[in-house]
Amino acid sequence: MGKSYLLLGPEEGDKKEKLIEIKSTVKNEFPDLEEESYYASDDSASVILTSLRQPSLFSTHRLITINHLELAKKDSLLIKGLRSYVKESEEDVTLIMISSDSTSFFSLDEEKKIEKTIFYEEFDSNKINWIRNTFRKNTFAVTEDAIEEIMSSVENNKAEMRNLIDLISSYYRGKDESKKVIDGEDVSAVITRQKGENGYTLFKAVAKRDLEEALMIIESIALNDPMRLIGTLSTLTGEFRISENALLLRQKGLSEKEIQKQAKAITTSGYSQQGFNFRRKDGIFLALKNYTGDEIKRIIAFLIKSDNELKKAGSDAKETFEDIVYTIIINGGKEKKAELYTPLEVKLV
């Protein structure tokens, strides 16, 4: 019988570490592992339940993750189907169900067939020590007012706090190599800065081919609201589309001023707003400077393909977006999956 996990509770940081641990264990046992990730919803119910029972043609084992199970109703098709599934699960499937709630939809008998873990929020005293130690691992000392600023600025779980700590550390490491202590004003300055990040600021960093700045912007957007990443990818695609047309107009001999008035995104829908404002001007002309026409075409195709992957990524959305941006900046939209992860780790540590 296949293994089923239920990860519950509000402490997202510890929950994510457990998720990584499970995935690593399963991957070690089944190197040809096939992974699928879903959001719990009425629309996805039939797809998820069919997939659980559908054998793979290409791998010996599958890992299926269902995110945000708290969004499903107790009497929904999805929950009824999952309750039935865990009673007699498939041999070649590892199922991971994730919910921010601390209560389970399953009966006591059903839970005997599930490995359930509840992740509760820690006491503030433990979080203070954890923040201090996490900064220390990033080679910074941290003041008490900085710790208070972090705890009052984000949701009190380790996932949110780690994202902010990594963002702060990365920002000041790049700004001042001699800096060793982070105080409350430093934290406040980064938080104020990150609230202004969006798809257009990300596109400008990508247009400059500045990987470190682009990754920091993604971190900022994800920290503020992870759901914005899908819209951010759409903006990125739109700006590359308008850059493609701007390049065509430049090749026809139009001036920058004329290009700014006439350029429009080439879309499948046939509708596109003409021209772009001065705030977008720098990013678009930087893209024309730093990417070839072939690269821009390849990047647009890659972004269109990546849209569906990002929507299915669930809790891994930020990491998926980082890989997308790496492929654009370093490889000009050419996929070289074996090279994606090591450079990202170096930049974010």
C-alpha positions as CSV (number, residue, x, y, z in Angstrom):
1,M,0.0,0.0,0.0
2,G,1.3,3.5,-0.9
3,K,2.1,6.0,1.8
4,S,-0.1,9.0,2.6
5,Y,0.9,12.1,4.7
6,L,-1.3,14.8,6.2
7,L,0.6,17.9,7.2
8,L,-1.5,20.3,9.3
9,G,-1.2,23.5,11.3
10,P,-0.2,27.2,10.9
11,E,3.6,26.8,11.2
12,E,4.5,26.9,7.5
13,G,8.3,26.9,8.0
14,D,8.5,23.6,9.9
15,K,5.8,22.2,7.6
16,K,7.9,23.1,4.5
17,E,11.0,21.4,6.0
18,K,9.0,18.3,6.6
19,L,7.7,18.4,3.0
20,I,11.3,18.7,1.7
21,E,12.3,15.8,3.9
22,I,9.6,13.5,2.6
23,K,10.3,14.4,-1.1
24,S,14.0,13.8,-0.6
25,T,13.4,10.4,0.9
26,V,11.0,9.3,-1.9
27,K,13.3,10.6,-4.6
28,N,16.3,8.7,-3.1
29,E,14.2,5.5,-3.2
30,F,12.7,6.2,-6.7
31,P,15.2,8.1,-8.9
32,D,12.7,8.2,-11.8
33,L,10.0,9.7,-9.5
34,E,7.2,11.6,-11.3
35,E,5.8,14.6,-9.3
36,E,2.4,16.3,-9.5
37,S,1.2,19.3,-7.4
38,Y,-2.4,20.6,-7.1
39,Y,-4.4,23.2,-5.2
40,A,-7.5,21.9,-3.4
41,S,-10.6,23.2,-5.2
42,D,-13.9,21.9,-6.6
43,D,-12.5,22.4,-10.1
44,S,-9.4,20.2,-9.4
45,A,-11.2,17.4,-7.6
46,S,-11.9,15.1,-10.5
47,V,-8.4,15.6,-11.9
48,I,-6.8,14.8,-8.6
49,L,-8.9,11.8,-7.9
50,T,-8.4,10.4,-11.4
51,S,-4.6,11.0,-11.2
52,L,-4.4,9.1,-7.9
53,R,-5.7,6.0,-9.5
54,Q,-4.1,6.4,-12.9
55,P,-0.8,4.4,-13.2
56,S,2.2,6.1,-14.8
57,L,3.6,4.9,-18.1
58,F,7.0,6.5,-17.5
59,S,8.0,6.0,-13.9
60,T,7.9,3.4,-11.1
61,H,6.5,5.8,-8.5
62,R,4.6,9.1,-8.3
63,L,4.5,11.8,-5.7
64,I,1.2,13.8,-5.6
65,T,0.9,16.9,-3.4
66,I,-2.4,18.6,-2.6
67,N,-2.0,22.1,-1.2
68,H,-4.4,24.3,0.7
69,L,-6.7,21.5,1.8
70,E,-8.3,23.9,4.2
71,L,-10.1,25.4,1.2
72,A,-12.1,22.2,0.6
73,K,-15.5,21.7,2.2
74,K,-16.0,18.7,4.4
75,D,-18.7,17.2,2.1
76,S,-16.9,18.1,-1.2
77,L,-16.2,15.6,-3.9
78,L,-12.4,16.0,-3.2
79,I,-12.6,15.2,0.5
80,K,-15.0,12.3,0.0
81,G,-12.7,11.0,-2.7
82,L,-9.6,11.3,-0.5
83,R,-11.3,9.6,2.4
84,S,-12.1,6.7,0.1
85,Y,-8.6,6.7,-1.4
86,V,-6.6,6.4,1.9
87,K,-8.5,3.3,2.9
88,E,-7.0,1.5,-0.1
89,S,-4.2,3.6,-1.6
90,E,-2.1,2.7,-4.7
91,E,1.2,1.0,-4.2
92,D,3.1,3.3,-6.6
93,V,1.8,6.6,-5.1
94,T,3.0,8.8,-2.2
95,L,0.3,11.3,-1.4
96,I,1.0,14.5,0.6
97,M,-2.0,16.5,1.8
98,I,-1.2,20.0,3.2
99,S,-3.6,22.3,5.2
100,S,-3.1,25.4,7.4
101,D,-5.9,24.1,9.7
102,S,-5.1,22.0,12.7
103,T,-8.1,19.7,12.3
104,S,-8.4,16.7,10.0
105,F,-11.2,15.7,7.7
106,F,-10.5,12.0,8.2
107,S,-12.0,9.6,10.8
108,L,-9.9,7.9,13.4
109,D,-10.0,4.7,11.4
110,E,-8.9,6.5,8.2
111,E,-6.1,8.3,10.1
112,K,-4.6,4.9,11.0
113,K,-3.6,4.7,7.3
114,I,-2.1,8.2,7.2
115,E,1.0,9.7,8.8
116,K,-0.4,12.9,10.3
117,T,1.7,15.7,11.7
118,I,0.4,19.0,13.2
119,F,2.8,22.0,13.1
120,Y,1.9,24.5,15.8
121,E,3.3,28.0,16.1
122,E,6.2,28.2,18.6
123,F,6.4,30.5,21.6
124,D,7.8,34.0,21.0
125,S,10.9,33.2,23.1
126,N,11.8,30.3,20.7
127,K,11.2,32.5,17.6
128,I,13.5,35.1,19.0
129,N,16.3,32.6,19.3
130,W,15.5,31.1,15.9
131,I,15.7,34.6,14.2
132,R,19.0,35.3,15.9
133,N,20.5,32.0,14.9
134,T,19.2,32.3,11.3
135,F,20.9,35.7,10.9
136,R,24.0,34.2,12.4
137,K,24.0,31.5,9.7
138,N,23.8,34.4,7.2
139,T,26.9,35.9,8.8
140,F,25.0,38.8,10.5
141,A,24.4,39.7,14.1
142,V,21.0,41.2,14.8
143,T,19.7,43.7,17.4
144,E,16.6,43.3,19.6
145,D,14.7,46.0,17.8
146,A,15.4,44.3,14.5
147,I,14.0,41.1,15.9
148,E,10.9,42.9,17.1
149,E,10.5,44.6,13.7
150,I,10.6,41.2,11.9
151,M,8.1,39.6,14.2
152,S,5.7,42.5,13.8
153,S,6.0,42.8,10.1
154,V,5.3,39.3,8.8
155,E,3.1,36.3,9.8
156,N,4.6,34.6,12.8
157,N,5.7,31.4,11.1
158,K,9.2,30.4,10.1
159,A,8.6,30.4,6.4
160,E,7.6,34.1,6.3
161,M,10.4,35.0,8.7
162,R,13.1,33.0,6.8
163,N,12.1,34.7,3.5
164,L,12.4,38.2,5.1
165,I,15.7,37.3,6.8
166,D,17.2,36.0,3.6
167,L,16.0,39.1,1.7
168,I,17.5,41.4,4.3
169,S,20.8,39.5,4.4
170,S,21.1,39.4,0.6
171,Y,20.3,43.1,0.3
172,Y,22.9,44.3,2.8
173,R,25.5,41.8,1.7
174,G,25.3,43.3,-1.8
175,K,25.1,46.9,-0.6
176,D,27.9,46.9,2.1
177,E,30.3,44.0,2.5
178,S,31.7,45.4,5.7
179,K,28.3,45.4,7.4
180,K,28.0,42.9,10.3
181,V,25.0,44.0,12.4
182,I,21.4,44.4,11.3
183,D,19.2,46.8,13.3
184,G,15.6,47.8,13.3
185,E,16.0,50.6,10.8
186,D,17.8,48.3,8.4
187,V,14.8,45.9,8.6
188,S,12.3,48.7,8.1
189,A,14.2,50.1,5.1
190,V,14.1,46.7,3.3
191,I,10.4,46.2,4.1
192,T,9.6,49.6,2.8
193,R,11.6,48.9,-0.3
194,Q,10.1,45.5,-1.0
195,K,6.5,46.7,-0.9
196,G,7.1,48.6,-4.2
197,E,8.3,45.6,-6.2
198,N,6.2,44.3,-9.0
199,G,6.3,42.7,-12.4
200,Y,7.7,45.9,-14.0
201,T,10.5,46.3,-11.6
202,L,11.3,42.6,-12.1
203,F,11.3,43.0,-15.8
204,K,13.8,45.9,-15.6
205,A,16.1,43.7,-13.5
206,V,15.7,40.9,-16.0
207,A,16.3,43.3,-18.9
208,K,19.6,44.3,-17.3
209,R,20.4,40.6,-16.9
210,D,21.0,41.2,-13.2
211,L,20.3,37.9,-11.6
212,E,20.9,38.9,-8.0
213,E,18.6,41.9,-8.2
214,A,15.9,39.8,-10.0
215,L,16.0,37.1,-7.3
216,M,15.7,39.7,-4.6
217,I,12.6,41.2,-6.3
218,I,11.0,37.8,-6.6
219,E,11.7,37.2,-2.9
220,S,10.1,40.5,-2.1
221,I,7.0,39.8,-4.1
222,A,6.6,36.3,-2.7
223,L,7.1,37.6,0.9
224,N,4.4,40.3,0.4
225,D,1.9,38.0,-1.3
226,P,2.9,34.7,-3.0
227,M,-0.3,34.7,-5.1
228,R,1.0,37.8,-7.0
229,L,3.7,35.6,-8.6
230,I,1.3,34.4,-11.3
231,G,0.3,38.0,-12.2
232,T,4.0,38.9,-12.1
233,L,4.8,36.2,-14.7
234,S,2.1,37.6,-16.9
235,T,3.6,41.1,-16.7
236,L,7.0,39.7,-17.5
237,T,5.6,37.9,-20.6
238,G,3.7,41.1,-21.7
239,E,6.9,43.2,-21.5
240,F,8.9,40.8,-23.5
241,R,6.1,40.7,-26.1
242,I,6.2,44.5,-26.4
243,S,10.0,44.4,-26.6
244,E,9.7,42.0,-29.5
245,N,7.6,44.5,-31.4
246,A,9.8,47.4,-30.3
247,L,12.8,45.6,-31.9
248,L,10.9,45.1,-35.1
249,L,10.1,48.9,-35.2
250,R,13.7,49.7,-34.5
251,Q,14.8,47.5,-37.4
252,K,12.4,49.5,-39.6
253,G,14.3,52.7,-38.6
254,L,11.9,54.3,-36.1
255,S,13.3,56.5,-33.4
256,E,13.0,55.7,-29.7
257,K,10.2,58.3,-29.3
258,E,8.3,56.8,-32.2
259,I,8.8,53.3,-30.9
260,Q,7.5,54.3,-27.5
261,K,4.3,55.6,-29.1
262,Q,3.7,52.7,-31.5
263,A,5.0,49.5,-30.0
264,K,2.4,47.0,-28.9
265,A,2.5,43.4,-27.6
266,I,1.9,40.7,-30.2
267,T,-0.7,38.4,-28.6
268,T,-2.9,35.5,-29.7
269,S,-6.0,37.4,-28.7
270,G,-5.5,40.1,-31.2
271,Y,-6.0,42.9,-28.7
272,S,-3.0,45.0,-27.5
273,Q,-2.7,48.5,-26.1
274,Q,-0.4,50.6,-28.2
275,G,2.6,52.4,-26.7
276,F,4.2,52.4,-23.3
277,N,4.8,55.0,-20.7
278,F,8.1,56.5,-19.5
279,R,8.2,54.2,-16.4
280,R,8.4,51.2,-18.7
281,K,10.8,52.8,-21.2
282,D,14.1,52.0,-19.5
283,G,13.2,48.3,-19.1
284,I,12.1,47.8,-22.7
285,F,15.1,49.5,-24.2
286,L,17.5,47.6,-21.8
287,A,15.9,44.4,-23.1
288,L,16.6,45.4,-26.7
289,K,20.2,46.2,-25.7
290,N,20.9,43.0,-23.7
291,Y,19.0,40.3,-25.6
292,T,19.1,39.3,-29.3
293,G,15.9,39.0,-31.3
294,D,16.2,35.2,-31.3
295,E,16.6,35.2,-27.5
296,I,13.5,37.4,-27.1
297,K,11.4,35.0,-29.2
298,R,12.7,32.0,-27.3
299,I,12.1,33.7,-24.0
300,I,8.4,34.5,-24.9
301,A,7.8,30.8,-25.9
302,F,9.5,29.7,-22.6
303,L,7.4,32.1,-20.5
304,I,4.2,30.9,-22.2
305,K,5.2,27.3,-21.4
306,S,6.2,28.2,-17.8
307,D,2.9,29.8,-17.0
308,N,1.1,26.4,-16.5
309,E,4.1,25.1,-14.5
310,L,4.0,28.1,-12.1
311,K,0.2,27.7,-11.6
312,K,0.7,24.0,-10.6
313,A,3.8,24.7,-8.4
314,G,1.8,25.3,-5.2
315,S,4.1,25.9,-2.2
316,D,7.1,25.7,-4.6
317,A,6.0,28.7,-6.7
318,K,8.9,31.0,-5.6
319,E,11.5,28.4,-6.4
320,T,9.8,27.7,-9.7
321,F,9.8,31.4,-10.6
322,E,13.5,31.7,-9.6
323,D,14.3,28.9,-12.0
324,I,12.3,30.6,-14.8
325,V,14.2,33.9,-14.3
326,Y,17.6,32.1,-14.1
327,T,16.8,30.4,-17.5
328,I,16.0,33.8,-19.0
329,I,18.9,35.8,-17.7
330,I,21.7,33.2,-17.9
331,N,20.5,31.0,-20.8
332,G,18.5,33.5,-22.9
333,G,15.4,31.3,-22.5
334,K,17.2,28.0,-23.4
335,E,16.3,25.3,-20.9
336,K,19.3,23.6,-19.3
337,K,17.7,22.0,-16.2
338,A,20.8,20.4,-14.9
339,E,22.4,23.8,-14.3
340,L,19.5,25.6,-12.6
341,Y,20.0,25.0,-8.9
342,T,23.6,25.4,-7.9
343,P,23.9,29.1,-8.9
344,L,20.6,29.9,-7.2
345,E,21.9,28.5,-3.9
346,V,25.0,30.6,-4.2
347,K,23.1,33.8,-4.6
348,L,20.5,33.2,-1.9
349,V,22.7,31.9,1.0
